[in-house]
Amino acid sequence: MNRFDIINRIGDKYRIGNTETGEFSYAQALKTVGKDIKDYQKATTGAQHKFLDLRFENERLAVLVECKNKFSRWDKDKIQGQLQDYVRFEKAYSDKKIVAILAETDGDEVWVWYGQSVIIDDEHRIQEETVLRTFEEYENLCFGRVNDKIKVVDSIKTLNEKLHSDGINEKLRSQFVGTCLLALKNGLVFKNVKETLDPKTGKKLAPERVVLKSIKDILEGLLTRGGSLNKAGKLAVLNSKVLDDQDVTSLTYKELEDILQFIDDNVVPYINDKSTAGQDLLNLFFTTFNKYVGKSDKNQAFTPDHICDFMSKAVGVNKNSRVLDPCCGSGAFLVRAMTDAMDDCDTEEEREEVKKNQIFGIEYEEGAFGLSSTNMLIHGDGNSNVVQDSMFKRAKWIAENNINIVLMNPPYNATKKCCDPDYTKGWDAKKKEDPSKGLHFVEWVARHVPSTCKMAVLLPMQAAIGNSEDIKAFKKKMMDNYTLDAVFSLPKEMFYPGASAVACCMIFDLSQKHTRSDKETFFGYFKDDKFIKRKGLGRIEMTDSEGNSLWIKTEKLWLDLYKNRKVVPGLSVKYKVTYEDEWLAEAYMETDYETLEENDFQTTINSYLSYLVKEGEVYES
């Protein structure tokens, strides 16, 4: 396939060249973003490559094509090494996902790589990709179709009803489904299972017992392979709290087989921990299922995966990041951080280093700890350094691990036993829940990580407004020691159908105190993420008329505004604040009058009227 045919097949409208010959010069491109190609060149591949034959792009994907006349005439290691150089340059140049292709011009053979890390070798080549696709097709391969997301979400309601009818307790369902999914991804045999003998006891094992034992064996094997911290403790939680629970052990073989078959048919085909699209669908399934089965608990604040993704990208998680979530819950932040860090890796060794030595989590509650362990294992491990404990007992452990990024969503109404003992000493008898609304968790962590660390935390609006003495005291502590870099006001019903809290994201730079930095804080009014409520399933991603995700463009806009500190009426503002001020965009932002409609006025009037009724100043009658 000649060069002209390659361009037409992938799509000429996406082709970007920056030289007279139509090639793409990475030396020139990197210079435009203030980088030197010499910092990214490696001598191991011989010639210092600079010019890629063909490059195609849109706002989220780059397709790199290096042409060779016939692969048989070239040293395979050298041409793969050349393409790996271009992938490395692209990662330095942009934050786009990458499809990397070697294509013959005197033949029709193509070699394709995409997914996490994009490691160019025979092991990671996508063997089934033997012909060139269109740019749109590569985009679907890398990001998945929104329709796939809808199918996965739709399966949740059916699965939950099935578990309910089979007598699985609501609090057990997330962990049980996660465990089943993990086993299925790792070769669980569950069809046509016969009664057998237990080799240890000589007693007969019914088919359902054989399947449950197989799941246990798979779990133990995965934890052993990953060198997991406290393997025995994690196994004990997963077994005693899930697989040995009476609701599970009382399932008939037919019931267990039906559940596993449903997951295998309706969830497993869409997930693949080797690709970003598969990771995203898996995160979506896990977080949505958790929210759905726990919707009766209004204190459950499961962070949506797209918000985890936004926060991870806002603080720049990469292959050098050492990430801590000290209140990790189901592990959503850890999974997202691991995914983003591995996307930035160039070798399998770097990926293993991320999974085993760069992701750290702490969870106090036993059930959530089991959920996070399972979640990490489903996503390809990374649970090696996830521990069950109070974060306040782990100061030394945190300090030893040289953390440089913290992502966290602390409890907003923590009881006394979950809070810092040094803080609760001053509580009077009337205080039953954390009066700082989670802010004291953030301040404690800030004191125990290096000053080079960056923190992105979710907190309720009350913590940003700061009317109470406790909140004001902790806001002062934070500003006396650290810089409030940014605050994003987030969608009102972000945690629906769980917690009703309205949250914001705060980003802190721990390198210097706020007054010394003498900088304006960036405030984003990021209330519209292009998700809508769907009864029983939470908030669902919206699409345009062609089925493209509206969130993708929204996230890109939010990140651009923040990273370039742009002020846009109705979306963002910069303002110098003190601990006594409100830390919210709403307090300082100009109104974009061009976007106002009659409905906006009516909504405001309705909200004010409902407030007056609630406060007893106006009566419905």
Secondary structure as GFF3:
##gff-version 3
##sequence-region A 1 621
A	DSSP	alpha_helix	3	10	.	.	.	ID=ss1
A	DSSP	three_ten_helix	12	14	.	.	.	ID=ss2
A	DSSP	beta_strand	24	25	.	.	.	ID=ss3
A	DSSP	alpha_helix	26	32	.	.	.	ID=ss4
A	DSSP	three_ten_helix	37	39	.	.	.	ID=ss5
A	DSSP	three_ten_helix	43	45	.	.	.	ID=ss6
A	DSSP	beta_strand	51	52	.	.	.	ID=ss7
A	DSSP	beta_strand	54	57	.	.	.	ID=ss8
A	DSSP	beta_strand	61	68	.	.	.	ID=ss9
A	DSSP	three_ten_helix	71	73	.	.	.	ID=ss10
A	DSSP	alpha_helix	76	93	.	.	.	ID=ss11
A	DSSP	beta_strand	97	104	.	.	.	ID=ss12
A	DSSP	beta_strand	110	114	.	.	.	ID=ss13
A	DSSP	alpha_helix	135	143	.	.	.	ID=ss14
A	DSSP	alpha_helix	146	165	.	.	.	ID=ss15
A	DSSP	alpha_helix	170	185	.	.	.	ID=ss16
A	DSSP	beta_strand	196	197	.	.	.	ID=ss17
A	DSSP	beta_strand	204	205	.	.	.	ID=ss18
A	DSSP	alpha_helix	207	225	.	.	.	ID=ss19
A	DSSP	alpha_helix	231	238	.	.	.	ID=ss20
A	DSSP	pi_helix	239	243	.	.	.	ID=ss21
A	DSSP	alpha_helix	246	249	.	.	.	ID=ss22
A	DSSP	alpha_helix	253	266	.	.	.	ID=ss23
A	DSSP	three_ten_helix	268	270	.	.	.	ID=ss24
A	DSSP	alpha_helix	276	293	.	.	.	ID=ss25
A	DSSP	alpha_helix	305	314	.	.	.	ID=ss26
A	DSSP	beta_strand	323	325	.	.	.	ID=ss27
A	DSSP	alpha_helix	332	343	.	.	.	ID=ss28
A	DSSP	alpha_helix	348	357	.	.	.	ID=ss29
A	DSSP	beta_strand	359	363	.	.	.	ID=ss30
A	DSSP	alpha_helix	366	378	.	.	.	ID=ss31
A	DSSP	beta_strand	386	388	.	.	.	ID=ss32
A	DSSP	three_ten_helix	391	393	.	.	.	ID=ss33
A	DSSP	alpha_helix	395	400	.	.	.	ID=ss34
A	DSSP	beta_strand	405	408	.	.	.	ID=ss35
A	DSSP	three_ten_helix	416	418	.	.	.	ID=ss36
A	DSSP	alpha_helix	421	424	.	.	.	ID=ss37
A	DSSP	alpha_helix	439	448	.	.	.	ID=ss38
A	DSSP	beta_strand	454	460	.	.	.	ID=ss39
A	DSSP	alpha_helix	461	465	.	.	.	ID=ss40
A	DSSP	alpha_helix	469	481	.	.	.	ID=ss41
A	DSSP	beta_strand	483	489	.	.	.	ID=ss42
A	DSSP	beta_strand	503	509	.	.	.	ID=ss43
A	DSSP	alpha_helix	514	517	.	.	.	ID=ss44
A	DSSP	beta_strand	521	525	.	.	.	ID=ss45
A	DSSP	beta_strand	531	534	.	.	.	ID=ss46
A	DSSP	beta_strand	538	541	.	.	.	ID=ss47
A	DSSP	alpha_helix	550	563	.	.	.	ID=ss48
A	DSSP	beta_strand	572	575	.	.	.	ID=ss49
A	DSSP	three_ten_helix	585	587	.	.	.	ID=ss50
A	DSSP	three_ten_helix	593	595	.	.	.	ID=ss51
A	DSSP	alpha_helix	598	614	.	.	.	ID=ss52
###
